[in-house]
Amino acid sequence: MKLVVRAILKSCAMACILLIAACAQFKPSLPIRPGDRVRMQYTCRSADGLLMATTERAPTEDARTPKSPVFKAPAAFEPVVLTAGSETVCSTCPKESLQLKGFDDALHASLAAVIVDRPYGRHQQVLLKRQVPEGLPPGKRYVGLAKVWERDKQSSMLTDDYRKAMGHEPVVGFQYPYEMGLQASVFAIKDNHVLIRYTSEVALGSTVPTAFGQGIIRDGGSQWQIDMQVSEGQLVRAGGLVGRVVEVNPKMFYIDFGNSFGGQELVCDVRAEPIRE
């Protein structure tokens, strides 16, 4: 009987030791504090489920994932490093100095602000909204562009400028893709100038990709004409800026770049890990 009791006590003691060791190794997830440097993975979608931005390879390369027309694949599939905390707002800066904030910069600033007081190491869903900066001048907020883009069928450039732009000596017959369905080719070199001809790679009336969606290519005599097929409410991306088309007429269309997310609410799945120095 004593041997049985002794064995039971020994087993209980061993269990307590293991339990204490496990508790000693367990550390509760501390909340993220302002000023913490974090490494974050994220995938953000619009309210209607279109992929807007991600640090992940899988949604980027999955053809079944619906993507926003302003989606841009990351240069590298790796977490971004952010400093947690609210955005700094300059209350003393003159209104004329207010600048438009690019989509990526605004996204990272919003993520850095919204993760404060949230736990490390957990997949979480956050909602992000942006407002038009108060006092943003209309001249910086709205941009007007020609609805019909024109490209001369022939052009010339200085030989030195050609070398700098192309990185090689000009050669008659050299061809290179231009943009919007046009092919450029060097057809002559004369008097220190490179003469370039532009031809259409597609049939007239076909659609071609542009920075603002699809365009229709037409023959305008000495020029090629690309009629931008934009519509009011359409999201567009120009470099780092995302905006929304607010007006279209036969000659011009106007984009509102005041809201960095194009007026959309983003739904983001995020995971933040601490950076240990």
Residue frames relative to the residue before (quaternion, step in Angstrom):
aa qw qx qy qz dx dy dz
M 1.0000 0.0000 0.0000 0.0000 0.00 0.00 0.00
K 0.6519 0.5165 -0.3103 0.4604 3.57 0.96 -0.90
L 0.6411 0.5304 -0.3290 0.4465 3.54 1.03 -0.80
V 0.6411 0.5253 -0.3200 0.4589 3.58 1.01 -0.78
V 0.6573 0.5077 -0.3018 0.4681 3.56 0.94 -0.95
R 0.6525 0.5215 -0.3130 0.4519 3.53 0.97 -0.93
A 0.6507 0.5161 -0.3139 0.4602 3.59 1.00 -0.82
I 0.6437 0.5205 -0.3220 0.4593 3.58 1.01 -0.82
L 0.6582 0.5094 -0.3023 0.4646 3.55 0.97 -0.94
K 0.6366 0.5317 -0.3217 0.4567 3.55 1.02 -0.80
S 0.6529 0.5136 -0.3053 0.4656 3.58 1.02 -0.87
C 0.6518 0.5152 -0.3098 0.4623 3.58 0.99 -0.86
A 0.6393 0.5272 -0.3232 0.4570 3.55 1.01 -0.84
M 0.6556 0.5087 -0.3106 0.4636 3.57 0.98 -0.87
A 0.6418 0.5256 -0.3214 0.4567 3.59 1.01 -0.83
C 0.6448 0.5213 -0.3165 0.4607 3.58 1.01 -0.82
I 0.6360 0.5313 -0.3252 0.4554 3.56 1.03 -0.86
L 0.6683 0.4938 -0.3015 0.4676 3.58 0.94 -0.91
L 0.6445 0.5243 -0.3226 0.4535 3.57 1.03 -0.82
I 0.6498 0.5126 -0.3120 0.4666 3.58 0.97 -0.86
A 0.6482 0.5180 -0.3174 0.4592 3.58 0.99 -0.84
A 0.6529 0.5105 -0.3164 0.4615 3.56 0.99 -0.84
C 0.6545 0.5108 -0.3116 0.4622 3.57 0.98 -0.82
A 0.6342 0.5388 -0.3290 0.4463 3.55 1.06 -0.78
Q 0.6900 0.4740 -0.2835 0.4678 3.59 1.10 -0.74
F 0.6314 0.5429 -0.3394 0.4375 3.59 1.14 -0.56
K 0.0375 -0.7823 0.6218 -0.0043 3.52 -0.89 0.99
P 0.4362 -0.7011 0.4896 0.2802 3.60 -0.67 1.00
S 0.5310 -0.6317 0.4647 0.3212 3.54 -1.14 0.72
L 0.2750 -0.7768 0.5475 0.1458 3.56 -0.52 1.20
P 0.5075 -0.6519 0.4559 0.3312 3.59 -1.02 0.64
I 0.5313 -0.6044 0.4911 0.3335 3.54 -1.26 0.50
R 0.1911 -0.8028 0.5607 0.0670 3.54 -0.81 1.05
P 0.6245 -0.5247 0.4042 0.4138 3.60 -1.17 0.47
G 0.7636 0.3305 -0.2654 0.4872 3.55 -0.89 0.93
D 0.5188 0.6274 -0.4259 0.3949 3.61 1.24 -0.27
R 0.3089 -0.7066 0.6041 0.2008 3.54 -1.09 0.78
V 0.0225 -0.8203 0.5697 -0.0442 3.56 -0.67 1.12
R 0.3018 -0.6971 0.6181 0.2024 3.50 -1.33 0.47
M 0.0435 -0.8550 0.5146 -0.0474 3.57 -0.50 1.21
Q 0.1848 -0.7070 0.6710 0.1257 3.49 -1.22 0.79
Y 0.0559 0.8121 -0.5791 0.0442 3.59 -0.98 0.74
T 0.0584 -0.7306 0.6758 0.0784 3.50 -1.38 0.41
C 0.0760 -0.8205 0.5662 -0.0188 3.56 -0.60 1.20
R 0.0851 -0.7850 0.6135 0.0115 3.52 -1.02 0.94
S 0.5294 -0.5820 0.5005 0.3613 3.53 -1.29 0.36
A 0.6984 -0.4694 0.3281 0.4293 3.57 -1.28 0.21
D 0.7161 0.4125 -0.2582 0.5004 3.61 1.14 -0.53
G 0.6672 -0.5917 0.2712 0.3621 3.57 1.23 0.55
L 0.4977 0.6516 -0.4425 0.3631 3.60 1.19 0.19
L 0.4885 -0.6686 0.4804 0.2891 3.56 -0.93 0.92
M 0.1657 -0.8084 0.5620 0.0570 3.57 -0.74 1.12
A 0.7858 -0.1297 0.1370 0.5890 3.60 0.96 -0.87
T 0.0896 0.7918 -0.6009 0.0627 3.56 -1.13 0.62
T 0.3421 -0.6925 0.5876 0.2411 3.53 -1.33 0.35
E 0.6105 0.5998 -0.3123 0.4123 3.57 1.33 -0.17
R 0.5055 -0.6605 0.4742 0.2887 3.55 -1.13 0.72
A 0.6450 0.5906 -0.3372 0.3486 3.60 0.84 -1.02
P 0.7303 0.4005 -0.2847 0.4746 3.67 0.64 -0.92
T 0.5998 0.5731 -0.3629 0.4244 3.59 1.13 -0.58
E 0.7825 0.3605 -0.1726 0.4775 3.56 0.85 -0.99
D 0.5509 0.6049 -0.3998 0.4132 3.60 1.26 -0.16
A 0.3576 -0.7643 0.5000 0.1948 3.57 -0.45 1.22
R 0.6322 0.5455 -0.3351 0.4364 3.60 1.18 -0.43
T 0.5776 0.5812 -0.3778 0.4312 3.60 1.25 -0.27
P 0.3361 -0.7505 0.5241 0.2216 3.63 -0.54 1.07
K 0.1543 -0.8200 0.5500 0.0347 3.55 -0.79 1.04
S 0.5141 -0.6259 0.4973 0.3107 3.53 -1.13 0.73
P 0.5692 -0.5948 0.4296 0.3710 3.62 -1.09 0.54
V 0.6947 0.4387 -0.2881 0.4918 3.62 1.19 -0.32
F 0.4056 0.7122 -0.4841 0.3063 3.62 1.24 0.15
K 0.0474 -0.7751 0.6300 0.0026 3.54 -1.05 0.86
A 0.4290 -0.7127 0.4910 0.2589 3.57 -0.69 1.08
P 0.5100 -0.6550 0.4514 0.3273 3.61 -0.98 0.77
A 0.5789 -0.5892 0.4360 0.3573 3.56 -1.17 0.57
A 0.7822 0.0301 -0.0016 0.6223 3.57 1.15 -0.68
F 0.3816 -0.7155 0.5378 0.2305 3.55 -1.03 0.82
E 0.4126 0.6731 -0.5018 0.3534 3.55 0.08 1.33
P 0.6137 -0.5571 0.3932 0.3980 3.60 -1.14 0.50
V 0.3780 -0.6772 0.5726 0.2658 3.54 -1.26 0.45
V 0.3465 -0.7139 0.5700 0.2133 3.55 -1.17 0.63
L 0.0116 -0.8123 0.5802 -0.0583 3.56 -0.66 1.17
T 0.3170 -0.6872 0.6115 0.2309 3.54 -1.31 0.40
A 0.3860 -0.7525 0.4858 0.2208 3.56 -0.48 1.20
G 0.5149 0.6388 -0.4731 0.3209 3.55 -1.03 0.76
S 0.6344 -0.5365 0.4015 0.3855 3.51 -1.30 0.34
E 0.5654 -0.5903 0.4550 0.3533 3.53 -1.23 0.52
T 0.4378 -0.6762 0.5263 0.2721 3.52 -1.11 0.71
V 0.1097 -0.7902 0.6021 0.0325 3.55 -0.80 1.04
C 0.2928 -0.7596 0.5591 0.1570 3.54 -0.80 1.04
S 0.1932 -0.8217 0.5284 0.0911 3.58 -0.26 1.25
T 0.6996 0.4654 -0.2682 0.4711 3.58 1.22 -0.39
C 0.5048 0.6601 -0.4307 0.3521 3.60 1.25 -0.15
P 0.5038 -0.6389 0.4739 0.3368 3.61 -0.97 0.73
K 0.5923 -0.6089 0.3928 0.3523 3.56 -1.03 0.77
E 0.6154 0.5744 -0.3531 0.4082 3.58 1.06 -0.70
S 0.6725 0.5101 -0.3018 0.4432 3.61 1.16 -0.50
L 0.4358 0.6998 -0.4677 0.3188 3.60 1.24 -0.09
Q 0.1663 -0.8002 0.5736 0.0547 3.54 -0.91 0.98
L 0.5394 -0.5887 0.4867 0.3544 3.54 -1.23 0.50
K 0.2875 -0.7528 0.5679 0.1678 3.57 -1.04 0.77
G 0.4535 -0.7013 0.4841 0.2611 3.56 -0.81 1.02
F 0.6728 -0.5235 0.3417 0.3956 3.56 -1.22 0.54
D 0.7010 0.4703 -0.2887 0.4518 3.61 0.74 -1.00
D 0.6456 0.5153 -0.3222 0.4624 3.59 0.95 -0.85
A 0.6696 0.4902 -0.2978 0.4719 3.58 0.94 -0.88
L 0.6346 0.5338 -0.3299 0.4511 3.58 0.99 -0.81
H 0.6959 0.4673 -0.2837 0.4656 3.59 0.83 -0.95
A 0.6295 0.5226 -0.3374 0.4656 3.58 1.04 -0.72
S 0.6608 0.5021 -0.3042 0.4677 3.60 0.97 -0.84
L 0.6483 0.5090 -0.3162 0.4697 3.59 0.98 -0.82
A 0.6465 0.5249 -0.3218 0.4505 3.59 0.95 -0.86
A 0.6792 0.4852 -0.2941 0.4656 3.58 1.04 -0.73
V 0.7291 0.4743 -0.2603 0.4191 3.58 0.85 -0.95
I 0.6491 0.5406 -0.3364 0.4163 3.64 1.14 -0.42
V 0.4500 0.6843 -0.4646 0.3369 3.61 1.20 -0.15
D 0.8272 0.1760 -0.1974 0.4958 3.57 -1.00 1.02
R 0.5638 0.5583 -0.4112 0.4487 3.59 1.22 0.20
P 0.5624 -0.6333 0.4076 0.3412 3.62 -1.11 0.54
Y 0.5071 -0.6145 0.5136 0.3184 3.52 -1.26 0.48
G 0.8487 0.3200 -0.1608 0.3892 3.51 -1.36 0.28
R 0.6558 0.4881 -0.3295 0.4722 3.62 1.17 0.19
H 0.4491 -0.6400 0.5446 0.3035 3.54 -1.14 0.68
Q 0.0296 0.8076 -0.5836 0.0799 3.55 -0.75 1.08
Q 0.3082 -0.7245 0.5841 0.1972 3.52 -1.26 0.45
V 0.0335 -0.7987 0.6004 -0.0212 3.56 -0.84 1.01
L 0.3099 -0.7266 0.5851 0.1836 3.54 -1.24 0.58
L 0.1132 -0.8092 0.5759 0.0260 3.56 -0.86 0.98
K 0.0065 -0.7717 0.6358 -0.0118 3.55 -1.05 0.87
R 0.1529 -0.7601 0.6215 0.1122 3.55 -1.22 0.52
Q 0.2526 -0.7436 0.5994 0.1551 3.52 -1.22 0.59
V 0.5471 -0.5637 0.4853 0.3839 3.56 -1.22 0.40
P 0.4926 -0.6697 0.4545 0.3197 3.64 -0.73 0.97
E 0.4862 -0.6728 0.4738 0.2940 3.55 -0.85 0.98
G 0.8202 0.2335 -0.1887 0.4870 3.55 -0.89 0.95
L 0.3878 0.7184 -0.4971 0.2941 3.61 1.24 0.16
P 0.4227 -0.7272 0.4727 0.2626 3.64 -0.58 1.10
P 0.5766 -0.6060 0.4201 0.3519 3.62 -1.00 0.77
G 0.6275 0.5653 -0.3380 0.4152 3.57 1.06 -0.71
K 0.6981 0.4155 -0.2671 0.5183 3.58 1.19 -0.46
R 0.6525 0.5405 -0.3073 0.4332 3.55 1.16 -0.60
Y 0.7977 0.2679 -0.1171 0.5275 3.59 0.86 -0.99
V 0.0913 -0.7787 0.6200 0.0288 3.55 -1.04 0.87
G 0.1884 -0.7800 0.5896 0.0920 3.56 -0.90 0.98
L 0.0529 -0.8032 0.5932 -0.0111 3.58 -0.90 0.95
A 0.5684 -0.5888 0.4499 0.3575 3.54 -1.19 0.57
K 0.4349 -0.7008 0.4988 0.2663 3.56 -0.89 0.91
V 0.7456 0.2790 -0.1801 0.5778 3.58 1.12 -0.62
W 0.2056 -0.7814 0.5831 0.0848 3.57 -0.55 1.24
E 0.1548 -0.8107 0.5625 0.0486 3.59 -0.92 0.94
R 0.0523 -0.7741 0.6309 0.0054 3.54 -1.14 0.81
D 0.4361 -0.6874 0.5163 0.2658 3.58 -0.71 1.10
K 0.4990 -0.6736 0.4562 0.2985 3.57 -0.98 0.82
Q 0.7731 0.1432 -0.1102 0.6080 3.57 1.24 -0.41
S 0.0426 0.7817 -0.6213 0.0329 3.56 -1.11 0.71
S 0.2152 -0.7591 0.5948 0.1537 3.55 -1.29 0.17
M 0.0379 -0.7765 0.6280 0.0359 3.53 -1.26 0.46
L 0.6085 -0.5625 0.4097 0.3814 3.54 -1.17 0.59
T 0.5983 -0.5950 0.4030 0.3543 3.55 -1.07 0.78
D 0.6527 0.5099 -0.3237 0.4574 3.60 0.94 -0.82
D 0.6453 0.5085 -0.3238 0.4693 3.58 1.00 -0.78
Y 0.6172 0.5375 -0.3410 0.4624 3.57 1.06 -0.75
R 0.6488 0.5261 -0.3211 0.4463 3.60 0.89 -0.94
K 0.6737 0.4998 -0.2944 0.4579 3.57 0.93 -0.94
A 0.6996 0.4811 -0.2740 0.4516 3.56 0.94 -0.89
M 0.7884 0.3462 -0.1589 0.4830 3.58 0.92 -0.93
G 0.4006 -0.7468 0.4557 0.2725 3.58 1.18 -0.45
H 0.7540 0.2613 -0.2044 0.5669 3.60 1.21 0.39
E 0.6319 -0.5228 0.4083 0.4009 3.53 -1.32 0.21
P 0.5007 -0.6465 0.4690 0.3336 3.62 -1.01 0.67
V 0.0650 -0.7793 0.6232 0.0045 3.55 -1.05 0.86
V 0.4665 -0.6734 0.4949 0.2896 3.57 -0.81 0.99
G 0.7669 0.3186 -0.2670 0.4890 3.54 -0.88 1.01
F 0.5083 0.6466 -0.4296 0.3728 3.59 1.25 -0.24
Q 0.1265 -0.8003 0.5849 0.0358 3.57 -0.90 0.99
Y 0.0557 0.7819 -0.6203 0.0257 3.55 -1.17 0.61
P 0.5483 -0.6093 0.4421 0.3642 3.61 -1.03 0.69
Y 0.2792 -0.7538 0.5690 0.1735 3.56 -1.01 0.78
E 0.5929 -0.5213 0.3943 0.4703 3.60 -0.08 -1.21
M 0.8422 0.2024 -0.1437 0.4787 3.54 -1.31 0.38
G 0.7554 -0.4320 0.2181 0.4417 3.58 0.83 0.99
L 0.5864 0.5809 -0.3751 0.4220 3.59 1.23 0.19
Q 0.2416 -0.7444 0.6087 0.1303 3.55 -1.17 0.76
A 0.2045 -0.7777 0.5843 0.1096 3.60 -0.84 0.97
S 0.0333 0.7923 -0.6087 0.0266 3.57 -1.07 0.72
V 0.4267 -0.6745 0.5442 0.2585 3.56 -1.12 0.76
F 0.0725 -0.8296 0.5530 0.0266 3.61 -0.58 1.10
A 0.8067 0.0031 -0.0323 0.5900 3.63 1.22 -0.11
I 0.1529 -0.7307 0.6553 0.1153 3.53 -1.32 0.47
K 0.1574 0.8116 -0.5297 0.1898 3.55 -0.42 1.23
D 0.8614 -0.0030 -0.0213 0.5075 3.56 -1.01 0.94
N 0.6898 -0.5064 0.2662 0.4438 3.56 0.85 1.07
H 0.6096 0.4962 -0.3707 0.4947 3.55 1.18 0.63
V 0.2835 -0.7164 0.6114 0.1808 3.53 -1.18 0.69
L 0.2109 -0.7857 0.5738 0.0950 3.57 -0.70 1.13
I 0.1078 -0.8188 0.5637 -0.0151 3.53 -0.73 1.15
R 0.1666 -0.7691 0.6115 0.0827 3.54 -1.03 0.89
Y 0.2098 -0.7724 0.5912 0.0997 3.56 -1.08 0.85
T 0.0374 -0.7927 0.6082 -0.0164 3.56 -0.83 1.05
S 0.4982 -0.6530 0.4832 0.3031 3.54 -1.19 0.56
E 0.3329 -0.7423 0.5515 0.1843 3.57 -0.99 0.91
V 0.7358 0.3380 -0.2029 0.5507 3.58 1.26 -0.22
A 0.6244 -0.5394 0.4055 0.3933 3.56 -1.27 0.33
L 0.5819 -0.5798 0.4337 0.3704 3.56 -1.10 0.68
G 0.7515 0.3321 -0.2759 0.4988 3.55 -0.97 0.89
S 0.5432 0.6086 -0.4087 0.4093 3.59 1.26 -0.10
T 0.4729 -0.6426 0.5131 0.3164 3.54 -1.26 0.36
V 0.0938 -0.7740 0.6254 0.0327 3.55 -1.14 0.75
P 0.5238 -0.6426 0.4459 0.3376 3.61 -1.08 0.59
T 0.0434 -0.7700 0.6361 0.0238 3.56 -1.09 0.77
A 0.6768 -0.4776 0.3593 0.4299 3.56 -1.29 0.11
F 0.7510 0.3486 -0.1895 0.5278 3.60 1.22 -0.39
G 0.7487 -0.3328 0.1952 0.5390 3.56 1.08 0.70
Q 0.7527 -0.3704 0.2795 0.4671 3.56 -1.13 -0.63
G 0.0992 -0.7645 0.6336 0.0651 3.53 -1.27 0.60
I 0.3431 -0.7141 0.5682 0.2224 3.59 -1.22 0.43
I 0.2947 -0.7783 0.5335 0.1507 3.57 -0.75 1.09
R 0.0179 -0.7905 0.6109 -0.0404 3.55 -1.00 0.97
D 0.4591 -0.6522 0.5305 0.2872 3.55 -1.30 0.45
G 0.0818 -0.8214 0.5644 0.0123 3.58 -0.58 1.17
G 0.6919 -0.4486 0.2790 0.4922 3.59 1.06 0.69
S 0.8271 -0.0465 0.0642 0.5564 3.59 -0.33 -1.20
Q 0.7339 0.3520 -0.2042 0.5438 3.58 1.31 -0.05
W 0.3615 -0.6315 0.6232 0.2866 3.48 -1.39 0.32
Q 0.1574 -0.7867 0.5924 0.0740 3.55 -1.02 0.83
I 0.1224 -0.7673 0.6277 0.0472 3.55 -0.97 0.96
D 0.1964 -0.7897 0.5757 0.0799 3.56 -0.50 1.24
M 0.3332 -0.7721 0.5116 0.1764 3.58 -0.39 1.28
Q 0.2545 -0.7746 0.5650 0.1266 3.58 -0.77 1.06
V 0.2055 0.7866 -0.5460 0.2023 3.55 0.51 1.22
S 0.1218 -0.7829 0.6066 0.0654 3.56 -1.22 0.50
E 0.6186 -0.5542 0.4011 0.3865 3.56 -1.18 0.53
G 0.7634 0.3271 -0.2753 0.4842 3.53 -0.98 0.93
Q 0.5299 0.6500 -0.3978 0.3722 3.59 1.24 -0.27
L 0.3595 -0.7039 0.5694 0.2260 3.57 -1.06 0.81
V 0.0205 -0.7903 0.6124 -0.0070 3.56 -0.99 0.85
R 0.2207 -0.7513 0.6059 0.1401 3.54 -1.28 0.45
A 0.0372 -0.7736 0.6325 -0.0111 3.54 -0.89 1.02
G 0.7942 -0.1029 0.0275 0.5982 3.57 -0.13 1.27
G 0.8095 -0.2163 0.1835 0.5140 3.57 -0.72 -1.08
L 0.6315 0.5618 -0.3242 0.4248 3.58 1.26 -0.19
V 0.1613 -0.7449 0.6399 0.0979 3.53 -1.15 0.78
G 0.0628 0.8064 -0.5836 0.0721 3.56 -0.88 0.94
R 0.3884 -0.7006 0.5499 0.2363 3.53 -1.35 0.00
V 0.4486 -0.6750 0.5182 0.2730 3.57 -0.95 0.91
V 0.1270 -0.8298 0.5425 0.0322 3.57 -0.69 1.09
E 0.8026 0.0560 -0.0413 0.5924 3.61 1.21 -0.29
V 0.0305 -0.7795 0.6257 -0.0025 3.54 -1.07 0.82
N 0.0562 0.7617 -0.6450 0.0240 3.57 -0.99 0.89
P 0.7369 -0.4397 0.2460 0.4506 3.64 -1.15 0.21
K 0.7632 0.3748 -0.2057 0.4846 3.61 1.07 -0.57
M 0.8204 0.1501 -0.0248 0.5512 3.59 0.96 -0.82
F 0.0653 -0.7358 0.6600 0.1368 3.51 -1.39 0.21
Y 0.2697 -0.7890 0.5443 0.0924 3.54 -1.10 0.81
I 0.1834 -0.7921 0.5796 0.0558 3.54 -0.95 1.00
D 0.2683 -0.7303 0.6094 0.1523 3.54 -1.04 0.88
F 0.1001 -0.8125 0.5742 0.0111 3.57 -0.50 1.25
G 0.3813 0.7809 -0.4449 0.2165 3.59 1.28 0.08
N 0.7359 0.3172 -0.2036 0.5624 3.60 1.07 -0.71
S 0.4461 -0.7472 0.4284 0.2434 3.56 -0.52 1.21
F 0.7148 0.3939 -0.2500 0.5210 3.61 1.19 -0.46
G 0.5268 -0.6443 0.4059 0.3776 3.58 1.22 0.23
G 0.6602 -0.5239 0.2978 0.4483 3.56 1.20 0.53
Q 0.5615 0.6210 -0.3792 0.3941 3.59 1.25 0.10
E 0.3690 -0.6506 0.6056 0.2716 3.52 -1.35 0.37
L 0.2333 -0.7798 0.5687 0.1185 3.57 -0.88 0.96
V 0.2061 -0.7343 0.6359 0.1181 3.53 -1.11 0.84
C 0.0323 -0.8456 0.5307 -0.0484 3.58 -0.40 1.25
D 0.2288 -0.7116 0.6477 0.1475 3.54 -1.08 0.86
V 0.0019 0.8324 -0.5485 0.0792 3.56 -0.57 1.19
R 0.0264 -0.7462 0.6630 0.0533 3.52 -1.35 0.36
A 0.1003 -0.8070 0.5819 0.0122 3.57 -0.70 1.13
E 0.1119 -0.7715 0.6248 0.0448 3.54 -1.03 0.90
P 0.5017 -0.6593 0.4548 0.3267 3.61 -1.01 0.69
I 0.3254 -0.6909 0.6038 0.2282 3.54 -1.23 0.51
R 0.1654 -0.7977 0.5763 0.0642 3.54 -0.54 1.18
E 0.3792 -0.7414 0.5139 0.2059 3.53 -0.67 1.14
